[in-house]
Amino acid sequence: MIKLFITDLDDTLYSWIGFFIPAFYEMAEELSHILKKDKEALLEEYKRIHQEKGSVEYPYATAYLPSVLNAYPNYTKEELLQELNPVFHRFNSTRKKQLQLYPYVKETLSKIAEMNIKIVGYTESAEENGFYRLRKLGIEDLFCRVYVSGSQFERPDCFPSSAKTHAVLGKKPNPELISQICECESALPDETIYVGDSLTKDIYMAKMAGVVAVLCKYPCDPEMAKELYQKLVAISHWTETDFRREDELKKMCREQGICPDYTIDSFDRLIPIIQTLNNL
């Protein structure tokens, strides 16, 4: 009997790369226009800041760029953020247009909740990113808890921490953390289903933890997906060590024959899977 539903957030409930990359590059374009500086040079500066902070989603990374600091050498932090407001507005307006749930996500989560199954999220994103998106998408109330990564960002008073979030340490794949989540949520591994979009991170982790593993493989335009990924790599916080680690995980999954228990191309396919597992 399934009692606990754990889901990844980014690229499982919504297309993270589909909103973040367009929004980020629009922001960089605006900054390039304001500073009258080549956008490619600014992207290189962003990448260095992202690697320093360990995240491509570091709030206000723009304010730390050498080109920005050189352009506004005597500004206070508040003055600098005010000066950069058009840049952040460009990002936010594009994000608002592009950030959307995949089809049937909200309806499916509602049905799962109606089945008296506890829904929790697990993301490598910090609270001000991952949980913020759930709030903006109108599905925050469907989650009992969301396990997030710790943040290097000093949270402003206007964005208080939610009682639903719990910060955890470590990167995916982390089978021990899945086991800890099960324990915290009073569910056994064989009473738990985990949903994610990455074979090397989500599915490998779920299989090693002994929970039911479901892989999301949504239809997409391969050329568009390739372009978005290349743009992400250009500004990514990943180092050569991170890329090597990913290659090693892919090799390990192949050698160990790691594969999901189920693969879905639409989020609503989860309902019959859960019904089958629960003998309904």
C-alpha positions as CSV (number, residue, x, y, z in Angstrom):
1,M,0.0,0.0,0.0
2,I,1.5,3.3,-1.1
3,K,1.4,5.9,1.7
4,L,4.1,8.3,0.7
5,F,4.6,10.1,-2.7
6,I,8.0,11.8,-3.1
7,T,8.5,14.0,-6.2
8,D,11.3,15.9,-7.7
9,L,10.3,19.4,-8.7
10,D,12.4,20.9,-11.5
11,D,11.7,19.3,-14.9
12,T,9.3,16.9,-13.3
13,L,6.4,19.1,-12.3
14,Y,7.4,21.9,-14.7
15,S,10.1,22.7,-17.2
16,W,12.8,24.4,-15.2
17,I,15.2,24.7,-18.2
18,G,12.2,25.9,-20.3
19,F,11.6,29.0,-18.1
20,F,15.0,29.7,-16.5
21,I,17.2,29.8,-19.6
22,P,14.9,32.2,-21.6
23,A,14.5,34.4,-18.5
24,F,18.2,34.4,-17.7
25,Y,19.3,35.3,-21.2
26,E,16.7,38.0,-21.4
27,M,18.2,39.4,-18.2
28,A,21.7,39.2,-19.6
29,E,20.5,41.0,-22.8
30,E,19.1,43.8,-20.7
31,L,22.3,44.1,-18.7
32,S,24.4,44.1,-21.9
33,H,22.3,47.0,-23.1
34,I,22.6,49.0,-19.9
35,L,26.4,48.5,-19.5
36,K,27.1,48.6,-23.2
37,K,29.2,45.5,-22.8
38,D,29.3,42.3,-24.9
39,K,26.8,39.8,-23.7
40,E,29.1,36.8,-24.1
41,A,31.7,38.5,-21.8
42,L,28.9,39.0,-19.2
43,L,27.9,35.3,-19.5
44,E,31.5,34.3,-18.7
45,E,31.4,36.5,-15.6
46,Y,28.0,34.9,-14.6
47,K,29.5,31.4,-14.9
48,R,32.4,32.3,-12.6
49,I,30.0,33.7,-10.0
50,H,27.8,30.6,-10.3
51,Q,30.7,28.2,-9.8
52,E,31.9,30.3,-6.8
53,K,28.5,30.1,-5.2
54,G,27.8,26.5,-6.3
55,S,24.5,27.3,-8.0
56,V,23.2,28.7,-11.2
57,E,20.3,30.1,-9.3
58,Y,22.1,32.4,-7.0
59,P,19.9,35.4,-6.3
60,Y,21.3,38.8,-7.3
61,A,24.4,37.2,-8.9
62,T,24.2,40.1,-11.3
63,A,25.2,42.5,-8.4
64,Y,28.5,40.6,-8.0
65,L,29.7,40.7,-11.6
66,P,33.0,42.5,-12.1
67,S,31.5,44.6,-14.9
68,V,28.7,45.7,-12.7
69,L,31.0,46.6,-9.8
70,N,33.3,48.5,-12.1
71,A,30.3,50.4,-13.6
72,Y,28.9,51.4,-10.2
73,P,32.0,51.6,-7.8
74,N,30.6,53.8,-5.1
75,Y,27.0,52.5,-4.9
76,T,25.7,50.9,-1.7
77,K,24.0,47.5,-2.1
78,E,20.6,49.1,-2.0
79,E,21.5,51.7,-4.6
80,L,23.0,49.0,-6.8
81,L,19.9,46.8,-6.7
82,Q,17.8,49.8,-7.4
83,E,20.0,50.6,-10.5
84,L,19.7,47.0,-11.6
85,N,15.9,46.9,-11.2
86,P,15.2,46.9,-15.0
87,V,17.5,43.9,-15.3
88,F,15.7,41.9,-12.6
89,H,12.3,43.0,-14.0
90,R,13.3,41.5,-17.4
91,F,14.0,38.2,-15.7
92,N,10.9,38.2,-13.6
93,S,8.5,39.1,-16.5
94,T,9.9,36.4,-18.7
95,R,9.8,33.8,-15.9
96,K,6.1,34.8,-15.3
97,K,5.3,34.0,-18.9
98,Q,7.3,30.8,-19.2
99,L,6.9,29.1,-15.8
100,Q,4.0,26.6,-16.2
101,L,3.1,23.2,-14.8
102,Y,3.2,20.3,-17.1
103,P,-0.2,19.0,-18.2
104,Y,-2.3,17.3,-15.5
105,V,0.2,17.9,-12.7
106,K,-2.1,19.8,-10.4
107,E,-5.1,17.5,-11.1
108,T,-3.0,14.4,-10.5
109,L,-1.5,15.7,-7.3
110,S,-5.0,16.5,-6.1
111,K,-6.1,13.0,-6.8
112,I,-3.1,11.5,-5.0
113,A,-3.9,13.6,-1.9
114,E,-7.5,12.5,-2.1
115,M,-6.2,8.9,-1.9
116,N,-4.8,9.8,1.6
117,I,-1.2,9.6,0.3
118,K,1.2,12.0,1.8
119,I,2.9,14.2,-0.9
120,V,6.4,15.6,-0.3
121,G,8.9,17.2,-2.6
122,Y,12.7,16.7,-2.7
123,T,14.8,19.2,-4.7
124,E,18.4,20.3,-4.9
125,S,17.1,23.9,-5.2
126,A,17.2,26.2,-2.3
127,E,13.9,27.2,-0.7
128,E,13.7,30.7,-2.3
129,N,13.9,29.0,-5.6
130,G,12.2,25.5,-5.5
131,F,9.5,26.2,-2.9
132,Y,8.9,29.7,-4.3
133,R,8.0,28.1,-7.6
134,L,5.4,25.8,-6.0
135,R,3.8,28.8,-4.4
136,K,3.7,30.8,-7.7
137,L,2.3,27.7,-9.5
138,G,-0.5,27.4,-7.0
139,I,0.3,23.9,-5.7
140,E,2.0,24.7,-2.4
141,D,-1.0,23.5,-0.4
142,L,-0.8,20.0,-1.9
143,F,2.5,19.3,-0.3
144,C,2.9,18.2,3.3
145,R,6.6,19.0,3.3
146,V,9.3,20.0,0.8
147,Y,13.0,19.0,1.4
148,V,15.2,21.7,0.0
149,S,18.9,22.4,-0.2
150,G,20.5,24.9,2.2
151,S,20.9,28.5,0.8
152,Q,23.8,30.8,0.8
153,F,21.4,33.7,0.3
154,E,20.4,35.8,3.3
155,R,16.7,35.7,3.2
156,P,14.9,39.1,3.2
157,D,12.1,39.8,5.6
158,C,9.7,39.9,2.7
159,F,10.3,36.2,2.0
160,P,10.1,34.3,5.4
161,S,10.9,30.7,5.5
162,S,7.9,28.3,5.2
163,A,7.1,25.8,8.0
164,K,6.7,23.2,5.2
165,T,10.3,23.3,4.1
166,H,13.2,21.3,5.6
167,A,16.8,22.0,4.5
168,V,18.9,18.9,3.9
169,L,22.6,18.4,3.1
170,G,24.1,16.5,0.1
171,K,23.6,16.2,-3.6
172,K,21.6,13.7,-5.6
173,P,21.9,10.8,-5.8
174,N,21.6,10.3,-2.1
175,P,19.8,7.0,-1.2
176,E,20.3,7.6,2.5
177,L,18.4,10.8,2.3
178,I,15.4,9.1,0.7
179,S,15.5,6.6,3.6
180,Q,15.6,9.5,6.1
181,I,12.6,11.1,4.3
182,C,10.7,7.9,4.6
183,E,11.5,7.6,8.3
184,C,10.5,11.3,8.9
185,E,7.3,10.8,7.1
186,S,6.5,7.5,8.9
187,A,6.6,5.3,5.7
188,L,8.5,2.2,4.8
189,P,10.4,2.1,1.5
190,D,7.9,-0.4,0.0
191,E,5.1,2.1,0.9
192,T,6.8,4.9,-1.0
193,I,6.9,6.0,-4.7
194,Y,9.4,8.4,-6.0
195,V,9.0,10.4,-9.3
196,G,11.8,12.2,-11.1
197,D,13.2,13.1,-14.6
198,S,16.8,12.0,-14.2
199,L,18.0,8.4,-14.5
200,T,21.4,9.1,-12.9
201,K,20.1,11.1,-10.0
202,D,16.4,10.4,-9.3
203,I,16.0,6.8,-10.5
204,Y,19.4,5.5,-9.3
205,M,18.8,7.1,-5.9
206,A,15.2,5.7,-5.6
207,K,16.3,2.2,-6.6
208,M,19.2,2.1,-4.2
209,A,16.8,3.2,-1.4
210,G,14.3,0.4,-2.3
211,V,11.3,2.6,-3.2
212,V,9.2,2.4,-6.4
213,A,11.0,4.5,-9.0
214,V,9.0,6.3,-11.8
215,L,10.9,8.1,-14.6
216,C,9.2,11.1,-16.3
217,K,10.1,11.3,-20.0
218,Y,7.9,14.0,-21.5
219,P,7.7,14.6,-25.3
220,C,9.9,17.5,-26.4
221,D,11.5,19.1,-29.4
222,P,15.0,17.6,-29.5
223,E,16.6,20.6,-31.2
224,M,15.1,23.0,-28.7
225,A,16.1,20.8,-25.8
226,K,19.7,20.7,-27.2
227,E,19.8,24.5,-27.6
228,L,18.5,25.1,-24.1
229,Y,21.0,22.6,-22.6
230,Q,23.9,24.3,-24.4
231,K,22.9,27.6,-23.1
232,L,22.7,26.2,-19.6
233,V,26.2,24.7,-19.8
234,A,27.5,28.1,-20.9
235,I,26.5,29.6,-17.5
236,S,26.5,26.5,-15.4
237,H,27.9,26.2,-11.9
238,W,29.1,22.7,-12.8
239,T,32.9,22.3,-12.8
240,E,34.9,19.7,-14.7
241,T,34.7,17.5,-11.6
242,D,30.9,17.7,-11.7
243,F,30.8,16.7,-15.4
244,R,33.1,13.8,-14.7
245,R,30.9,12.7,-11.8
246,E,27.8,12.7,-14.1
247,D,29.7,10.6,-16.7
248,E,30.7,8.1,-13.9
249,L,27.1,7.9,-12.7
250,K,25.8,7.2,-16.3
251,K,28.4,4.5,-16.6
252,M,27.5,3.0,-13.3
253,C,23.8,2.9,-14.2
254,R,24.6,1.1,-17.5
255,E,26.8,-1.4,-15.8
256,Q,24.4,-2.1,-13.0
257,G,21.4,-2.2,-15.3
258,I,19.6,0.6,-13.4
259,C,16.2,1.2,-14.8
260,P,12.9,2.6,-13.5
261,D,10.0,0.5,-12.3
262,Y,7.8,2.6,-14.5
263,T,8.2,5.2,-17.2
264,I,5.6,7.8,-17.9
265,D,5.1,10.4,-20.7
266,S,2.3,12.3,-18.9
267,F,1.9,13.0,-15.2
268,D,-1.6,11.6,-15.0
269,R,-0.2,8.1,-15.8
270,L,0.7,8.0,-12.2
271,I,-2.8,7.3,-11.0
272,P,-3.2,3.9,-12.6
273,I,0.3,3.0,-11.4
274,I,-0.6,3.8,-7.8
275,Q,-4.0,2.0,-8.2
276,T,-2.1,-1.1,-9.4
277,L,0.3,-1.0,-6.6
278,N,-2.5,-0.6,-4.1
279,N,-4.6,-3.4,-5.7
280,L,-7.5,-1.0,-6.4
